[in-house]
C-alpha cells in the first residue's frame, strides 16, 4: 500500500506570529556609528570681491545662462551624444541595480515548487518479499534560507548601496555641469579664433595691397627696394599668423566635435566676440557650496556609504539567525494531493556564532573604519577644491576685466600710433620703419584685445560651473528613492 510523506510545518496562526516576529526583528536599527559631517575646512567668506546682485548659478539653467542659439544647440548635442556622459548615466543605472539587489536581501525569498518522486524497491529489500512501486506528489511554497537582520547587518549594506547609488547620480550631475562648461569654453575659444583670424586676414589683405602699390612705385623708380622688402616683411608676418590661426581653428573644431560627440559645422563668422553677454552671478557663502556643488554632494554620499559599511562590519560579530520553511501538500496519489490531511510543512530555524576566524572580523572592521576616514579626507579635499575654483573664478572676473580694459586702451593707442606714423611717412617726415613697427604692434594689440575679452568670458563660465551651475534645476530621476528608509 503506497505511503504518504510529510515534512515539518507550523499551524497557520503560529506561522503568522513567527513571520511577524521575524519581520519586526529584521527592522532593527543599524549598528553604524552616528555620522557627523566634518566642519567646513575653508574660510567663511571668499577673499575675492563678488557681485552683490545676480542670479544663483545652481538655480540658473544652462539655457538661461548661455543665450547664444548656436551655443545652445551645441550643448544640447553634447548632452545627447557625449560618450563620457553616456557612460556616467550607465554607471547610475548600474548602481541603482546593485542597490536593488542588496535591498532584496531584507525580505524573504518565497518560491513555489511542485514535484513527483516515483521509485521501485526490489523484493529482497522489502519486508513483503515482493517488488514495491511507490509514488509521491508534492506541491507547496518554500521560504529559502533567510537571514533575520536582528543586528542590522543587511540594512547597513543596503544603506551603503543606496548611498553609492546617490553618489553616482551626483557624480553624473557634476560631469554634466563640467561638460556644459567645456562646450561653452570650446565654443568661445572657436569664436575667439574666428575674430582673430578675421583681423589677421584683413591685415594681410591690406598689406597685400600696400605691396602691390610699393611694387609699382619701385617699377617706375619712385621708391626703393628697401621699402619694398619692409612691406613684404609685414605681409609675410600677417600671412604666417593667418596660417597659424587656421590650424588653431581646425584643432579647436576637432576638440569641440569630441565633446559634442557628433560632427560640428560652424563656419567662420565675422561676428565680434564682445556681443557675447553672460548674466551676473552671486557667489554667496562657501557653506552654500555643500548643497549646490554636485561633486561635494557625491563625496558626502560616499562618506555615508563608508560609514554604513562600519555598521555591517560590527554586526558580523554577532550571531547569524536564519530561517528556512515550507508549506504545501504531499500525497502518494495524484488524486489525494489536495485531500484532507495532506498538508505538509517544514520549519528550520538556525543560528550560527563566529568563534574563531583568525582575526578576520576584527581586521574587516578596522578596514571599514579606515575607509571611512579616507572618505572624510576625500570629502574635505573636495570642499577645498570647490572653494579654490570659486575663488579663482571670482579673482579672474576682477583682474581679467582689468586686463580687458587695459587691452582696449592699448588697442586705441596703437591704432592712433599707426595712423600718425602713416601720416608722417606720407608727408616725408618719418621713415617707413616707424610705420612697420606701428603696424606690427597694432596687429598684436588687436589679437591681445580679443584674447583678453575671451579670457574674461571663460572666467564667467568657470564661475557658473564652480557654483554648481544649473544642478538644482535638474529633474529628480523617477527611479531615485525619495527617502532613506527601505520599505
DAFEN-V943205 format. One line per field, one symbol per residue. ss: DSSP state (a for helix, b for strand, c for the rest). A space follows every 10 residues. Layout:
BEGIN
ss=???
END
This chain:
BEGIN
ss=cccccccccc caaaaaaaaa aaaaaacccc cccccccccc cccccccccc ccccbcaaac caaaacccaa aaaaaaaaaa acaaaaaaaa aaaaaaaaaa aaaacccccb bbbbbbbbbb bcaaaccccc cbbbbbbbbb bbbbbbbbcc ccaaaaaaaa aaaaaaaaaa aaaaaaaaaa aaaaaaaaaa aaaaaaaaaa aaaaaaaaaa aaaaaaaaac ccccaaaaaa aaaaaaaaaa aaaaaaaaaa aaaaaaaaaa cccccccccc ccaaaccccc bccccaaaaa aacaaaaaaa aaaaaaaaaa aaaaaccccb bbbbbbbbbb bccaaacccc ccbbbbbbbb bbccccccca aaaaaaaaaa aaaaaaaaaa aaaaaaaaaa aaaaaaaaaa aaaaaaaaaa aaaaaaaaaa aaaaaacccc caaaaaaaaa aaaaaaaaaa aaaaaaaaaa aaaaaacccc aaaccccccc ccccccc
END
